[in-house]
Amino acid sequence: CIMYDGKKAVAQRVVYEALDEIEKRTKGEPPAIEVFRKAIENVKPSVEVRSKRVGGANYQVPMQVNRKRQQSLAFRWIIDAARSEKGKPMSHRLGKELMEASRGEGKAMNTRDQTHRMADANKAFAHFAW
């Protein structure tokens, strides 16, 4: 998901350096891969809003998110949050964002919380979900 223009080696280096960065910061406890898993698990959204046209009006209808889309949204939000911060190498930014997401903080978690808030606010239109 990190890869640009088919540059697989660059993407791999960024991910592995980010995991090394996490290992350094946590001193190996918990392992970097566990921090990664916890970050993804924390950022996964359970509901989202989808636009539905009913009788000439568009409604934001809250809907459940399937497991595959949950994972892809979590990846996307974490990567977008890391890319939005400028001035440091991507591996440092990604490592930092993963650490924050595993603790339930950071931009990716804010995105998830906003999505859940939006779905909660539009609960009245849930009966349009079909």
TIZA-322617 format. One record per atom (N, C-alpha, C): residue in three letters; atom name; residue number from 1; x, y, z. Coordinates in steps of 0.02 Angstrom, whole numbers. Atoms other than C-alpha are relative to their C-alpha. Last residue first. Layout:
# TIZA-322617
residuo->ALA; atomo->CA; num->NUM; X->X; Y->Y; Z->Z $
...
# end
This chain:
# TIZA-322617
residuo->TRP; atomo->N; num->130; X->25; Y->63; Z->28 $
residuo->TRP; atomo->CA; num->130; X->-1544; Y->-95; Z->103 $
residuo->TRP; atomo->C; num->130; X->44; Y->-23; Z->-55 $
residuo->ALA; atomo->N; num->129; X->-53; Y->48; Z->18 $
residuo->ALA; atomo->CA; num->129; X->-1492; Y->44; Z->221 $
residuo->ALA; atomo->C; num->129; X->-32; Y->-65; Z->-26 $
residuo->PHE; atomo->N; num->128; X->-10; Y->-1; Z->72 $
residuo->PHE; atomo->CA; num->128; X->-1629; Y->175; Z->216 $
residuo->PHE; atomo->C; num->128; X->51; Y->-50; Z->-23 $
residuo->HIS; atomo->N; num->127; X->51; Y->41; Z->32 $
residuo->HIS; atomo->CA; num->127; X->-1685; Y->127; Z->393 $
residuo->HIS; atomo->C; num->127; X->4; Y->2; Z->-76 $
residuo->ALA; atomo->N; num->126; X->-22; Y->69; Z->5 $
residuo->ALA; atomo->CA; num->126; X->-1518; Y->193; Z->457 $
residuo->ALA; atomo->C; num->126; X->-52; Y->-44; Z->-35 $
residuo->PHE; atomo->N; num->125; X->10; Y->22; Z->70 $
residuo->PHE; atomo->CA; num->125; X->-1570; Y->372; Z->417 $
residuo->PHE; atomo->C; num->125; X->19; Y->-73; Z->-9 $
residuo->ALA; atomo->N; num->124; X->71; Y->-6; Z->17 $
residuo->ALA; atomo->CA; num->124; X->-1598; Y->421; Z->600 $
residuo->ALA; atomo->C; num->124; X->-14; Y->-26; Z->-70 $
residuo->LYS; atomo->N; num->123; X->34; Y->62; Z->-19 $
residuo->LYS; atomo->CA; num->123; X->-1423; Y->356; Z->642 $
residuo->LYS; atomo->C; num->123; X->-74; Y->0; Z->-21 $
residuo->ASN; atomo->N; num->122; X->48; Y->15; Z->53 $
residuo->ASN; atomo->CA; num->122; X->-1348; Y->504; Z->547 $
residuo->ASN; atomo->C; num->122; X->-38; Y->-66; Z->13 $
residuo->ALA; atomo->N; num->121; X->42; Y->-59; Z->11 $
residuo->ALA; atomo->CA; num->121; X->-1257; Y->578; Z->697 $
residuo->ALA; atomo->C; num->121; X->-55; Y->-14; Z->-51 $
residuo->ASP; atomo->N; num->120; X->43; Y->-7; Z->-59 $
residuo->ASP; atomo->CA; num->120; X->-1190; Y->407; Z->747 $
residuo->ASP; atomo->C; num->120; X->-49; Y->58; Z->-10 $
residuo->ALA; atomo->N; num->119; X->49; Y->54; Z->3 $
residuo->ALA; atomo->CA; num->119; X->-1122; Y->376; Z->572 $
residuo->ALA; atomo->C; num->119; X->-50; Y->6; Z->57 $
residuo->MET; atomo->N; num->118; X->44; Y->-15; Z->56 $
residuo->MET; atomo->CA; num->118; X->-1036; Y->547; Z->572 $
residuo->MET; atomo->C; num->118; X->-55; Y->-53; Z->-5 $
residuo->ARG; atomo->N; num->117; X->43; Y->-55; Z->-21 $
residuo->ARG; atomo->CA; num->117; X->-964; Y->514; Z->745 $
residuo->ARG; atomo->C; num->117; X->-52; Y->17; Z->-54 $
residuo->HIS; atomo->N; num->116; X->49; Y->28; Z->-47 $
residuo->HIS; atomo->CA; num->116; X->-897; Y->344; Z->688 $
residuo->HIS; atomo->C; num->116; X->-49; Y->54; Z->24 $
residuo->THR; atomo->N; num->115; X->44; Y->44; Z->38 $
residuo->THR; atomo->CA; num->115; X->-814; Y->423; Z->537 $
residuo->THR; atomo->C; num->115; X->-54; Y->-29; Z->45 $
residuo->GLN; atomo->N; num->114; X->45; Y->-43; Z->39 $
residuo->GLN; atomo->CA; num->114; X->-743; Y->564; Z->644 $
residuo->GLN; atomo->C; num->114; X->-50; Y->-41; Z->-40 $
residuo->ASP; atomo->N; num->113; X->49; Y->-29; Z->-47 $
residuo->ASP; atomo->CA; num->113; X->-673; Y->436; Z->767 $
residuo->ASP; atomo->C; num->113; X->-49; Y->45; Z->-36 $
residuo->ARG; atomo->N; num->112; X->47; Y->54; Z->-20 $
residuo->ARG; atomo->CA; num->112; X->-590; Y->339; Z->626 $
residuo->ARG; atomo->C; num->112; X->-54; Y->28; Z->46 $
residuo->THR; atomo->N; num->111; X->40; Y->14; Z->60 $
residuo->THR; atomo->CA; num->111; X->-511; Y->498; Z->556 $
residuo->THR; atomo->C; num->111; X->-53; Y->-52; Z->15 $
residuo->ASN; atomo->N; num->110; X->47; Y->-56; Z->7 $
residuo->ASN; atomo->CA; num->110; X->-452; Y->548; Z->730 $
residuo->ASN; atomo->C; num->110; X->-46; Y->-11; Z->-59 $
residuo->MET; atomo->N; num->109; X->53; Y->13; Z->-49 $
residuo->MET; atomo->CA; num->109; X->-375; Y->374; Z->750 $
residuo->MET; atomo->C; num->109; X->-52; Y->56; Z->-2 $
residuo->ALA; atomo->N; num->108; X->40; Y->56; Z->26 $
residuo->ALA; atomo->CA; num->108; X->-278; Y->400; Z->588 $
residuo->ALA; atomo->C; num->108; X->-57; Y->-16; Z->48 $
residuo->LYS; atomo->N; num->107; X->46; Y->-24; Z->53 $
residuo->LYS; atomo->CA; num->107; X->-220; Y->572; Z->648 $
residuo->LYS; atomo->C; num->107; X->-45; Y->-55; Z->-26 $
residuo->GLY; atomo->N; num->106; X->-25; Y->-16; Z->67 $
residuo->GLY; atomo->CA; num->106; X->-143; Y->511; Z->810 $
residuo->GLY; atomo->C; num->106; X->-54; Y->17; Z->-50 $
residuo->GLU; atomo->N; num->105; X->-9; Y->-71; Z->12 $
residuo->GLU; atomo->CA; num->105; X->-198; Y->422; Z->970 $
residuo->GLU; atomo->C; num->105; X->17; Y->10; Z->-74 $
residuo->GLY; atomo->N; num->104; X->66; Y->-30; Z->8 $
residuo->GLY; atomo->CA; num->104; X->-264; Y->250; Z->1019 $
residuo->GLY; atomo->C; num->104; X->2; Y->75; Z->-10 $
residuo->ARG; atomo->N; num->103; X->20; Y->-29; Z->-65 $
residuo->ARG; atomo->CA; num->103; X->-98; Y->187; Z->1090 $
residuo->ARG; atomo->C; num->103; X->-70; Y->32; Z->-3 $
residuo->SER; atomo->N; num->102; X->3; Y->57; Z->-46 $
residuo->SER; atomo->CA; num->102; X->-72; Y->72; Z->939 $
residuo->SER; atomo->C; num->102; X->-20; Y->23; Z->70 $
residuo->ALA; atomo->N; num->101; X->61; Y->38; Z->13 $
residuo->ALA; atomo->CA; num->101; X->-118; Y->219; Z->827 $
residuo->ALA; atomo->C; num->101; X->-7; Y->-59; Z->48 $
residuo->GLU; atomo->N; num->100; X->56; Y->-39; Z->-26 $
residuo->GLU; atomo->CA; num->100; X->19; Y->327; Z->906 $
residuo->GLU; atomo->C; num->100; X->-66; Y->-39; Z->-8 $
residuo->MET; atomo->N; num->99; X->-6; Y->-1; Z->-73 $
residuo->MET; atomo->CA; num->99; X->152; Y->194; Z->878 $
residuo->MET; atomo->C; num->99; X->-60; Y->36; Z->30 $
residuo->LEU; atomo->N; num->98; X->18; Y->66; Z->-24 $
residuo->LEU; atomo->CA; num->98; X->93; Y->165; Z->699 $
residuo->LEU; atomo->C; num->98; X->2; Y->-4; Z->76 $
residuo->GLU; atomo->N; num->97; X->72; Y->6; Z->7 $
residuo->GLU; atomo->CA; num->97; X->97; Y->353; Z->665 $
residuo->GLU; atomo->C; num->97; X->-24; Y->-69; Z->24 $
residuo->LYS; atomo->N; num->96; X->33; Y->-42; Z->-51 $
residuo->LYS; atomo->CA; num->96; X->273; Y->368; Z->734 $
residuo->LYS; atomo->C; num->96; X->-75; Y->-8; Z->-2 $
residuo->GLY; atomo->N; num->95; X->-12; Y->31; Z->-66 $
residuo->GLY; atomo->CA; num->95; X->337; Y->221; Z->632 $
residuo->GLY; atomo->C; num->95; X->-36; Y->39; Z->55 $
residuo->LEU; atomo->N; num->94; X->43; Y->60; Z->-4 $
residuo->LEU; atomo->CA; num->94; X->256; Y->291; Z->475 $
residuo->LEU; atomo->C; num->94; X->8; Y->-34; Z->67 $
residuo->ARG; atomo->N; num->93; X->69; Y->-22; Z->-6 $
residuo->ARG; atomo->CA; num->93; X->333; Y->464; Z->503 $
residuo->ARG; atomo->C; num->93; X->-48; Y->-59; Z->8 $
residuo->HIS; atomo->N; num->92; X->10; Y->-29; Z->-67 $
residuo->HIS; atomo->CA; num->92; X->505; Y->392; Z->538 $
residuo->HIS; atomo->C; num->92; X->-73; Y->19; Z->11 $
residuo->SER; atomo->N; num->91; X->-3; Y->56; Z->-48 $
residuo->SER; atomo->CA; num->91; X->497; Y->279; Z->383 $
residuo->SER; atomo->C; num->91; X->-10; Y->25; Z->72 $
residuo->MET; atomo->N; num->90; X->64; Y->36; Z->-4 $
residuo->MET; atomo->CA; num->90; X->435; Y->423; Z->276 $
residuo->MET; atomo->C; num->90; X->2; Y->-55; Z->52 $
residuo->PRO; atomo->N; num->89; X->5; Y->58; Z->45 $
residuo->PRO; atomo->CA; num->89; X->589; Y->528; Z->312 $
residuo->PRO; atomo->C; num->89; X->-65; Y->-39; Z->12 $
residuo->LYS; atomo->N; num->88; X->-39; Y->57; Z->-25 $
residuo->LYS; atomo->CA; num->88; X->551; Y->690; Z->405 $
residuo->LYS; atomo->C; num->88; X->-3; Y->-56; Z->-52 $
residuo->GLY; atomo->N; num->87; X->-64; Y->-19; Z->-30 $
residuo->GLY; atomo->CA; num->87; X->496; Y->863; Z->347 $
residuo->GLY; atomo->C; num->87; X->43; Y->-56; Z->26 $
residuo->LYS; atomo->N; num->86; X->-58; Y->-12; Z->44 $
residuo->LYS; atomo->CA; num->86; X->313; Y->838; Z->310 $
residuo->LYS; atomo->C; num->86; X->63; Y->11; Z->41 $
residuo->GLU; atomo->N; num->85; X->-51; Y->-33; Z->-41 $
residuo->GLU; atomo->CA; num->85; X->166; Y->759; Z->401 $
residuo->GLU; atomo->C; num->85; X->63; Y->8; Z->-42 $
residuo->SER; atomo->N; num->84; X->20; Y->-70; Z->-9 $
residuo->SER; atomo->CA; num->84; X->27; Y->721; Z->277 $
residuo->SER; atomo->C; num->84; X->50; Y->39; Z->42 $
residuo->ARG; atomo->N; num->83; X->-20; Y->-41; Z->57 $
residuo->ARG; atomo->CA; num->83; X->114; Y->562; Z->219 $
residuo->ARG; atomo->C; num->83; X->-15; Y->74; Z->10 $
residuo->ALA; atomo->N; num->82; X->-73; Y->-4; Z->1 $
residuo->ALA; atomo->CA; num->82; X->103; Y->480; Z->390 $
residuo->ALA; atomo->C; num->82; X->24; Y->45; Z->-57 $
residuo->ALA; atomo->N; num->81; X->-21; Y->-39; Z->-57 $
residuo->ALA; atomo->CA; num->81; X->-82; Y->521; Z->406 $
residuo->ALA; atomo->C; num->81; X->75; Y->9; Z->1 $
residuo->ASP; atomo->N; num->80; X->15; Y->-70; Z->14 $
residuo->ASP; atomo->CA; num->80; X->-114; Y->458; Z->230 $
residuo->ASP; atomo->C; num->80; X->21; Y->46; Z->57 $
residuo->ILE; atomo->N; num->79; X->-49; Y->-23; Z->50 $
residuo->ILE; atomo->CA; num->79; X->-23; Y->295; Z->270 $
residuo->ILE; atomo->C; num->79; X->-13; Y->74; Z->-17 $
residuo->ILE; atomo->N; num->78; X->-66; Y->-4; Z->-33 $
residuo->ILE; atomo->CA; num->78; X->-123; Y->268; Z->430 $
residuo->ILE; atomo->C; num->78; X->52; Y->28; Z->-49 $
residuo->TRP; atomo->N; num->77; X->-1; Y->-56; Z->-46 $
residuo->TRP; atomo->CA; num->77; X->-287; Y->311; Z->345 $
residuo->TRP; atomo->C; num->77; X->67; Y->8; Z->35 $
residuo->ARG; atomo->N; num->76; X->2; Y->-63; Z->36 $
residuo->ARG; atomo->CA; num->76; X->-255; Y->197; Z->196 $
residuo->ARG; atomo->C; num->76; X->5; Y->60; Z->47 $
residuo->PHE; atomo->N; num->75; X->-65; Y->-10; Z->34 $
residuo->PHE; atomo->CA; num->75; X->-203; Y->48; Z->300 $
residuo->PHE; atomo->C; num->75; X->3; Y->69; Z->-31 $
residuo->ALA; atomo->N; num->74; X->-49; Y->-11; Z->-53 $
residuo->ALA; atomo->CA; num->74; X->-357; Y->67; Z->413 $
residuo->ALA; atomo->C; num->74; X->69; Y->12; Z->-30 $
residuo->LEU; atomo->N; num->73; X->8; Y->-69; Z->-25 $
residuo->LEU; atomo->CA; num->73; X->-471; Y->89; Z->262 $
residuo->LEU; atomo->C; num->73; X->52; Y->16; Z->54 $
residuo->SER; atomo->N; num->72; X->-27; Y->-45; Z->51 $
residuo->SER; atomo->CA; num->72; X->-400; Y->-70; Z->182 $
residuo->SER; atomo->C; num->72; X->-8; Y->73; Z->21 $
residuo->GLN; atomo->N; num->71; X->-73; Y->3; Z->3 $
residuo->GLN; atomo->CA; num->71; X->-424; Y->-168; Z->343 $
residuo->GLN; atomo->C; num->71; X->28; Y->49; Z->-51 $
residuo->GLN; atomo->N; num->70; X->-27; Y->-26; Z->-63 $
residuo->GLN; atomo->CA; num->70; X->-603; Y->-113; Z->371 $
residuo->GLN; atomo->C; num->70; X->76; Y->3; Z->-3 $
residuo->ARG; atomo->N; num->69; X->1; Y->-73; Z->7 $
residuo->ARG; atomo->CA; num->69; X->-640; Y->-144; Z->186 $
residuo->ARG; atomo->C; num->69; X->26; Y->33; Z->64 $
residuo->LYS; atomo->N; num->68; X->-52; Y->-18; Z->50 $
residuo->LYS; atomo->CA; num->68; X->-586; Y->-326; Z->203 $
residuo->LYS; atomo->C; num->68; X->4; Y->76; Z->-8 $
residuo->ARG; atomo->N; num->67; X->-68; Y->7; Z->-27 $
residuo->ARG; atomo->CA; num->67; X->-684; Y->-350; Z->364 $
residuo->ARG; atomo->C; num->67; X->54; Y->22; Z->-48 $
residuo->ASN; atomo->N; num->66; X->-25; Y->69; Z->-2 $
residuo->ASN; atomo->CA; num->66; X->-850; Y->-281; Z->302 $
residuo->ASN; atomo->C; num->66; X->74; Y->-3; Z->16 $
residuo->VAL; atomo->N; num->65; X->-57; Y->6; Z->45 $
residuo->VAL; atomo->CA; num->65; X->-907; Y->-109; Z->356 $
residuo->VAL; atomo->C; num->65; X->24; Y->-72; Z->2 $
residuo->GLN; atomo->N; num->64; X->-55; Y->41; Z->-26 $
residuo->GLN; atomo->CA; num->64; X->-1080; Y->-89; Z->433 $
residuo->GLN; atomo->C; num->64; X->54; Y->-6; Z->-54 $
residuo->MET; atomo->N; num->63; X->-1; Y->71; Z->19 $
residuo->MET; atomo->CA; num->63; X->-1185; Y->52; Z->362 $
residuo->MET; atomo->C; num->63; X->58; Y->-35; Z->33 $
residuo->PRO; atomo->N; num->62; X->-51; Y->40; Z->-33 $
residuo->PRO; atomo->CA; num->62; X->-1236; Y->228; Z->415 $
residuo->PRO; atomo->C; num->62; X->-6; Y->-74; Z->-18 $
residuo->VAL; atomo->N; num->61; X->28; Y->58; Z->-35 $
residuo->VAL; atomo->CA; num->61; X->-1340; Y->318; Z->282 $
residuo->VAL; atomo->C; num->61; X->57; Y->-40; Z->33 $
residuo->GLN; atomo->N; num->60; X->-60; Y->35; Z->-23 $
residuo->GLN; atomo->CA; num->60; X->-1291; Y->494; Z->229 $
residuo->GLN; atomo->C; num->60; X->-24; Y->-57; Z->45 $
residuo->TYR; atomo->N; num->59; X->-7; Y->12; Z->-72 $
residuo->TYR; atomo->CA; num->59; X->-1449; Y->545; Z->137 $
residuo->TYR; atomo->C; num->59; X->67; Y->-35; Z->14 $
residuo->ASN; atomo->N; num->58; X->-56; Y->43; Z->-18 $
residuo->ASN; atomo->CA; num->58; X->-1466; Y->623; Z->-35 $
residuo->ASN; atomo->C; num->58; X->6; Y->-5; Z->76 $
residuo->ALA; atomo->N; num->57; X->-45; Y->-27; Z->-52 $
residuo->ALA; atomo->CA; num->57; X->-1636; Y->691; Z->-80 $
residuo->ALA; atomo->C; num->57; X->56; Y->-50; Z->13 $
residuo->GLY; atomo->N; num->56; X->-27; Y->-64; Z->19 $
residuo->GLY; atomo->CA; num->56; X->-1737; Y->665; Z->-240 $
residuo->GLY; atomo->C; num->56; X->46; Y->32; Z->51 $
residuo->GLY; atomo->N; num->55; X->52; Y->-50; Z->14 $
residuo->GLY; atomo->CA; num->55; X->-1845; Y->526; Z->-169 $
residuo->GLY; atomo->C; num->55; X->27; Y->69; Z->-15 $
residuo->VAL; atomo->N; num->54; X->68; Y->24; Z->-11 $
residuo->VAL; atomo->CA; num->54; X->-1702; Y->427; Z->-94 $
residuo->VAL; atomo->C; num->54; X->-48; Y->58; Z->-12 $
residuo->ARG; atomo->N; num->53; X->49; Y->-47; Z->28 $
residuo->ARG; atomo->CA; num->53; X->-1522; Y->446; Z->-150 $
residuo->ARG; atomo->C; num->53; X->-70; Y->-30; Z->8 $
residuo->LYS; atomo->N; num->52; X->55; Y->36; Z->31 $
residuo->LYS; atomo->CA; num->52; X->-1400; Y->355; Z->-36 $
residuo->LYS; atomo->C; num->52; X->-51; Y->50; Z->-24 $
residuo->SER; atomo->N; num->51; X->51; Y->-44; Z->28 $
residuo->SER; atomo->CA; num->51; X->-1229; Y->419; Z->16 $
residuo->SER; atomo->C; num->51; X->-53; Y->-42; Z->-36 $
residuo->ARG; atomo->N; num->50; X->1; Y->3; Z->73 $
residuo->ARG; atomo->CA; num->50; X->-1132; Y->298; Z->123 $
residuo->ARG; atomo->C; num->50; X->-57; Y->43; Z->-24 $
residuo->VAL; atomo->N; num->49; X->59; Y->-27; Z->33 $
residuo->VAL; atomo->CA; num->49; X->-1084; Y->327; Z->304 $
residuo->VAL; atomo->C; num->49; X->8; Y->-6; Z->-76 $
residuo->GLU; atomo->N; num->48; X->-16; Y->-59; Z->41 $
residuo->GLU; atomo->CA; num->48; X->-962; Y->214; Z->394 $
residuo->GLU; atomo->C; num->48; X->-65; Y->26; Z->-30 $
residuo->VAL; atomo->N; num->47; X->54; Y->-29; Z->41 $
residuo->VAL; atomo->CA; num->47; X->-971; Y->84; Z->531 $
residuo->VAL; atomo->C; num->47; X->26; Y->58; Z->-41 $
residuo->SER; atomo->N; num->46; X->52; Y->51; Z->1 $
residuo->SER; atomo->CA; num->46; X->-846; Y->-34; Z->617 $
residuo->SER; atomo->C; num->46; X->-61; Y->23; Z->-41 $
residuo->PRO; atomo->N; num->45; X->67; Y->-26; Z->-16 $
residuo->PRO; atomo->CA; num->45; X->-692; Y->69; Z->576 $
residuo->PRO; atomo->C; num->45; X->-51; Y->-56; Z->-1 $
residuo->LYS; atomo->N; num->44; X->54; Y->29; Z->41 $
residuo->LYS; atomo->CA; num->44; X->-519; Y->-13; Z->588 $
residuo->LYS; atomo->C; num->44; X->-68; Y->29; Z->21 $
residuo->VAL; atomo->N; num->43; X->22; Y->-49; Z->52 $
residuo->VAL; atomo->CA; num->43; X->-396; Y->108; Z->671 $
residuo->VAL; atomo->C; num->43; X->-58; Y->-27; Z->-41 $
residuo->ASN; atomo->N; num->42; X->29; Y->-60; Z->-30 $
residuo->ASN; atomo->CA; num->42; X->-374; Y->9; Z->834 $
residuo->ASN; atomo->C; num->42; X->-30; Y->47; Z->-52 $
residuo->GLU; atomo->N; num->41; X->61; Y->19; Z->-35 $
residuo->GLU; atomo->CA; num->41; X->-347; Y->-159; Z->747 $
residuo->GLU; atomo->C; num->41; X->-36; Y->61; Z->29 $
residuo->ILE; atomo->N; num->40; X->50; Y->15; Z->52 $
residuo->ILE; atomo->CA; num->40; X->-221; Y->-84; Z->626 $
residuo->ILE; atomo->C; num->40; X->-67; Y->-15; Z->33 $
residuo->ALA; atomo->N; num->39; X->16; Y->-63; Z->35 $
residuo->ALA; atomo->CA; num->39; X->-123; Y->-6; Z->770 $
residuo->ALA; atomo->C; num->39; X->-55; Y->-11; Z->-52 $
residuo->LYS; atomo->N; num->38; X->43; Y->-38; Z->-46 $
residuo->LYS; atomo->CA; num->38; X->-132; Y->-167; Z->873 $
residuo->LYS; atomo->C; num->38; X->-21; Y->66; Z->-32 $
residuo->ARG; atomo->N; num->37; X->66; Y->33; Z->-2 $
residuo->ARG; atomo->CA; num->37; X->-63; Y->-268; Z->727 $
residuo->ARG; atomo->C; num->37; X->-49; Y->40; Z->43 $
residuo->PHE; atomo->N; num->36; X->31; Y->-8; Z->66 $
residuo->PHE; atomo->CA; num->36; X->81; Y->-144; Z->699 $
residuo->PHE; atomo->C; num->36; X->-71; Y->-29; Z->1 $
residuo->VAL; atomo->N; num->35; X->20; Y->-71; Z->2 $
residuo->VAL; atomo->CA; num->35; X->124; Y->-139; Z->885 $
residuo->VAL; atomo->C; num->35; X->-37; Y->14; Z->-65 $
residuo->GLU; atomo->N; num->34; X->59; Y->-5; Z->-44 $
residuo->GLU; atomo->CA; num->34; X->123; Y->-329; Z->883 $
residuo->GLU; atomo->C; num->34; X->-26; Y->71; Z->3 $
residuo->ILE; atomo->N; num->33; X->56; Y->27; Z->38 $
residuo->ILE; atomo->CA; num->33; X->240; Y->-329; Z->731 $
residuo->ILE; atomo->C; num->33; X->-64; Y->1; Z->42 $
residuo->ALA; atomo->N; num->32; X->25; Y->-49; Z->49 $
residuo->ALA; atomo->CA; num->32; X->357; Y->-211; Z->823 $
residuo->ALA; atomo->C; num->32; X->-61; Y->-26; Z->-38 $
residuo->PRO; atomo->N; num->31; X->-32; Y->3; Z->65 $
residuo->PRO; atomo->CA; num->31; X->378; Y->-330; Z->971 $
residuo->PRO; atomo->C; num->31; X->-34; Y->48; Z->-51 $
residuo->PRO; atomo->N; num->30; X->14; Y->60; Z->38 $
residuo->PRO; atomo->CA; num->30; X->307; Y->-270; Z->1138 $
residuo->PRO; atomo->C; num->30; X->35; Y->0; Z->-68 $
residuo->GLU; atomo->N; num->29; X->58; Y->22; Z->-38 $
residuo->GLU; atomo->CA; num->29; X->433; Y->-245; Z->1214 $
residuo->GLU; atomo->C; num->29; X->-57; Y->49; Z->-7 $
residuo->GLY; atomo->N; num->28; X->17; Y->70; Z->12 $
residuo->GLY; atomo->CA; num->28; X->580; Y->-237; Z->1093 $
residuo->GLY; atomo->C; num->28; X->-60; Y->-26; Z->38 $
residuo->LYS; atomo->N; num->27; X->-54; Y->44; Z->-26 $
residuo->LYS; atomo->CA; num->27; X->656; Y->-75; Z->1159 $
residuo->LYS; atomo->C; num->27; X->-20; Y->-74; Z->-3 $
residuo->THR; atomo->N; num->26; X->30; Y->42; Z->-52 $
residuo->THR; atomo->CA; num->26; X->490; Y->13; Z->1125 $
residuo->THR; atomo->C; num->26; X->51; Y->-45; Z->34 $
residuo->ARG; atomo->N; num->25; X->38; Y->-41; Z->-47 $
residuo->ARG; atomo->CA; num->25; X->571; Y->159; Z->1031 $
residuo->ARG; atomo->C; num->25; X->-29; Y->-42; Z->58 $
residuo->LYS; atomo->N; num->24; X->-44; Y->-44; Z->-39 $
residuo->LYS; atomo->CA; num->24; X->705; Y->54; Z->948 $
residuo->LYS; atomo->C; num->24; X->-38; Y->38; Z->54 $
residuo->GLU; atomo->N; num->23; X->-41; Y->43; Z->-44 $
residuo->GLU; atomo->CA; num->23; X->585; Y->-84; Z->895 $
residuo->GLU; atomo->C; num->23; X->45; Y->42; Z->44 $
residuo->ILE; atomo->N; num->22; X->45; Y->19; Z->-55 $
residuo->ILE; atomo->CA; num->22; X->465; Y->50; Z->826 $
residuo->ILE; atomo->C; num->22; X->38; Y->-44; Z->50 $
residuo->GLU; atomo->N; num->21; X->9; Y->-60; Z->-41 $
residuo->GLU; atomo->CA; num->21; X->607; Y->124; Z->722 $
residuo->GLU; atomo->C; num->21; X->-44; Y->-16; Z->61 $
residuo->ASP; atomo->N; num->20; X->-62; Y->-7; Z->-39 $
residuo->ASP; atomo->CA; num->20; X->651; Y->-50; Z->658 $
residuo->ASP; atomo->C; num->20; X->-5; Y->60; Z->48 $
residuo->LEU; atomo->N; num->19; X->3; Y->52; Z->-51 $
residuo->LEU; atomo->CA; num->19; X->468; Y->-72; Z->605 $
residuo->LEU; atomo->C; num->19; X->63; Y->2; Z->44 $
residuo->ALA; atomo->N; num->18; X->51; Y->-22; Z->-48 $
residuo->ALA; atomo->CA; num->18; X->476; Y->96; Z->514 $
residuo->ALA; atomo->C; num->18; X->-6; Y->-51; Z->57 $
residuo->GLU; atomo->N; num->17; X->-31; Y->-52; Z->-43 $
residuo->GLU; atomo->CA; num->17; X->640; Y->43; Z->434 $
residuo->GLU; atomo->C; num->17; X->-49; Y->26; Z->51 $
residuo->TYR; atomo->N; num->16; X->-46; Y->33; Z->-46 $
residuo->TYR; atomo->CA; num->16; X->556; Y->-116; Z->372 $
residuo->TYR; atomo->C; num->16; X->36; Y->50; Z->45 $
residuo->VAL; atomo->N; num->15; X->37; Y->39; Z->-50 $
residuo->VAL; atomo->CA; num->15; X->408; Y->-20; Z->301 $
residuo->VAL; atomo->C; num->15; X->47; Y->-32; Z->50 $
residuo->VAL; atomo->N; num->14; X->37; Y->-45; Z->-44 $
residuo->VAL; atomo->CA; num->14; X->514; Y->113; Z->214 $
residuo->VAL; atomo->C; num->14; X->-35; Y->-39; Z->56 $
residuo->ARG; atomo->N; num->13; X->-49; Y->-32; Z->-45 $
residuo->ARG; atomo->CA; num->13; X->635; Y->-16; Z->144 $
residuo->ARG; atomo->C; num->13; X->-35; Y->46; Z->50 $
residuo->GLN; atomo->N; num->12; X->-22; Y->49; Z->-49 $
residuo->GLN; atomo->CA; num->12; X->492; Y->-119; Z->74 $
residuo->GLN; atomo->C; num->12; X->48; Y->31; Z->50 $
residuo->ALA; atomo->N; num->11; X->56; Y->11; Z->-46 $
residuo->ALA; atomo->CA; num->11; X->416; Y->34; Z->-11 $
residuo->ALA; atomo->C; num->11; X->20; Y->-50; Z->55 $
residuo->VAL; atomo->N; num->10; X->5; Y->-61; Z->-41 $
residuo->VAL; atomo->CA; num->10; X->584; Y->81; Z->-88 $
residuo->VAL; atomo->C; num->10; X->-55; Y->-10; Z->52 $
residuo->ALA; atomo->N; num->9; X->-57; Y->0; Z->-46 $
residuo->ALA; atomo->CA; num->9; X->610; Y->-97; Z->-151 $
residuo->ALA; atomo->C; num->9; X->-2; Y->60; Z->48 $
residuo->LYS; atomo->N; num->8; X->11; Y->47; Z->-54 $
residuo->LYS; atomo->CA; num->8; X->435; Y->-103; Z->-225 $
residuo->LYS; atomo->C; num->8; X->56; Y->1; Z->52 $
residuo->LYS; atomo->N; num->7; X->-65; Y->2; Z->-34 $
residuo->LYS; atomo->CA; num->7; X->449; Y->53; Z->-331 $
residuo->LYS; atomo->C; num->7; X->-5; Y->-43; Z->63 $
residuo->GLY; atomo->N; num->6; X->-29; Y->66; Z->5 $
residuo->GLY; atomo->CA; num->6; X->299; Y->17; Z->-443 $
residuo->GLY; atomo->C; num->6; X->68; Y->-8; Z->34 $
residuo->ASP; atomo->N; num->5; X->-31; Y->11; Z->65 $
residuo->ASP; atomo->CA; num->5; X->259; Y->202; Z->-465 $
residuo->ASP; atomo->C; num->5; X->36; Y->-68; Z->-7 $
residuo->TYR; atomo->N; num->4; X->13; Y->-50; Z->52 $
residuo->TYR; atomo->CA; num->4; X->224; Y->228; Z->-279 $
residuo->TYR; atomo->C; num->4; X->36; Y->-22; Z->-63 $
residuo->MET; atomo->N; num->3; X->-37; Y->-5; Z->63 $
residuo->MET; atomo->CA; num->3; X->218; Y->86; Z->-151 $
residuo->MET; atomo->C; num->3; X->-27; Y->54; Z->-47 $
residuo->ILE; atomo->N; num->2; X->-45; Y->-58; Z->-3 $
residuo->ILE; atomo->CA; num->2; X->150; Y->115; Z->24 $
residuo->ILE; atomo->C; num->2; X->29; Y->16; Z->-69 $
residuo->CYS; atomo->N; num->1; X->41; Y->-61; Z->0 $
residuo->CYS; atomo->CA; num->1; X->0; Y->0; Z->0 $
residuo->CYS; atomo->C; num->1; X->43; Y->63; Z->0 $
# end
